[in-house]
C-alpha cells in the first residue's frame, strides 16, 4: 500500500518547462504540499498533490514517490520555484 501524503510535508518535484507557454515554467526541487486530492475511481486510486512552489500544478503522488532518489540527486537541498519566461517567442497568444 502506498503511503499517504501529509499537508506541509516536503517532497521533491521535477521541473516543468513549456515550449508554447514559457510563462508556466517551473524549476524542480523540494516543495511543500499544500493540497491533497484523492481521486478514487472504481479500481484506480490516484492521489494528486499541489505544492506551494508550483501552485496550480498537480502531481501524481505515486509517481513522485518512485522518483524521490533521482530528484534528490538532481536538486539536493534546492527549493522548487516558478521561473516564468514572458518573452513572446515562447508564449502562444491566448
C-alpha positions, -999 to +999 in steps of 0.1 A: +000+000+000+012+035-008+020+059+020-005+088+021+009+124+017+006+148+046-001+186+044+031+207+048+053+177+041+082+184+018+087+163-014+109+166-045+091+177-076+105+178-112+110+209-134+083+217-159+094+237-190+070+245-218+077+254-254+045+272-262+038+288-228+070+297-211+051+318-186+042+285-169+078+273-165+088+258-131+121+247-117+120+215-096+134+208-061+120+205-026+084+217-023+058+218+004+025+200+000-005+224+003-033+204-012-042+167-015-068+154-039-077+118-037-094+108-069-106+072-062-124+058-092-135+022-090-101+003-092-080+034-098-066+051-067-048+083-079-037+107-052-027+141-066-009+168-047-003+205-052+028+222-038+033+258-026+061+265-050+042+253-081+007+265-074-019+253-099+001+222-109-010+188-096+015+159-094+007+122-091+018+112-056+028+076-065+050+087-094+067+113-073+074+088-046+090+065-071+113+094-083+125+108-050+160+093-051+165+106-087+151+140-079+171+144-047+203+135-066+195+162-091+183+190-068+199+183-034+186+209-009+174+234-036+138+245-032+115+244-062+103+278-076+084+293-105+106+305-134+082+322-159+096+333-193+074+361-207+092+365-240+067+364-269+088+338-288+080+311-261+044+321-254+015+313-278-011+341-277-041+333-255 
